[in-house]
Amino acid sequence: MRTDGSISSEYSIKYWVLSSYEVEHNVNYSTGQHRGNEREGQLHVNEKNISQFERYRIASDQLKAAIRDAYKRQIDQTSV
């Protein structure tokens, strides 16, 4: 917190919205979270690769619309 009481953007909550397909097909996705793993994985985001996710970053007041958009992308990405 800053001396004026405001919160630095460095420490603000940030949102990224990806479709399930986008997560599963991302180069940073790992299916082997732990032994006995079934249908779960991790999307590894760190300081080196976070810029790759910038296109998925949204403002908090756009969360509902972003989820709907991700759903539409999911349908488009998985339809054959």
C-alpha positions in Angstrom: 0.0 0.0 0.0 1.2 3.5 -0.9 1.6 6.3 1.7 -1.6 7.9 0.2 -3.6 4.7 1.0 -3.9 3.6 -2.6 -2.8 0.2 -3.8 0.1 -0.1 -6.3 -0.9 -1.8 -9.6 2.0 -4.1 -9.0 0.0 -5.8 -6.3 -3.5 -5.5 -7.8 -5.5 -8.6 -8.8 -5.2 -9.4 -12.4 -7.4 -11.6 -14.6 -6.7 -13.8 -17.6 -9.5 -15.7 -19.3 -8.7 -18.7 -21.5 -10.9 -21.4 -23.0 -10.3 -24.9 -21.9 -8.9 -25.6 -25.4 -6.5 -22.7 -25.1 -5.2 -24.0 -21.8 -4.8 -27.6 -23.0 -3.0 -26.7 -26.2 -0.7 -24.1 -24.6 3.0 -25.0 -24.7 3.1 -24.2 -20.9 0.5 -26.7 -20.0 1.6 -29.8 -18.2 -0.7 -32.9 -17.8 1.4 -34.5 -15.2 0.6 -32.6 -12.0 1.3 -35.5 -9.7 1.3 -39.3 -9.5 -2.1 -40.8 -10.2 -3.0 -37.7 -12.2 -6.3 -38.1 -14.0 -7.7 -35.4 -16.2 -6.0 -32.5 -14.4 -2.9 -30.4 -15.1 -1.3 -27.1 -14.6 -0.7 -24.1 -16.8 2.8 -22.9 -15.8 2.9 -19.1 -15.7 6.1 -17.3 -14.6 8.0 -14.1 -15.1 9.6 -15.4 -18.2 6.4 -16.4 -20.1 3.7 -14.2 -18.6 3.9 -11.8 -21.6 2.5 -14.7 -23.8 -0.7 -14.5 -21.9 -1.2 -10.7 -22.3 -3.9 -11.2 -25.0 -6.0 -13.1 -22.4 -5.7 -10.4 -19.7 -8.9 -8.5 -19.0 -10.1 -5.8 -16.7 -12.2 -6.9 -13.7 -15.3 -5.2 -15.0 -15.0 -7.2 -18.2 -14.9 -10.6 -16.6 -18.5 -11.7 -17.5 -18.1 -10.7 -21.2 -14.6 -12.3 -21.3 -15.9 -15.7 -20.0 -18.7 -15.6 -22.7 -16.1 -14.8 -25.3 -13.9 -17.7 -24.2 -16.9 -20.0 -24.4 -17.5 -18.9 -28.0 -13.8 -19.4 -28.8 -14.1 -22.9 -27.2 -17.0 -23.8 -29.5 -15.1 -22.5 -32.6 -11.9 -24.2 -31.6 -13.4 -27.6 -31.0 -16.0 -27.7 -33.8 -15.0 -29.8 -36.8 
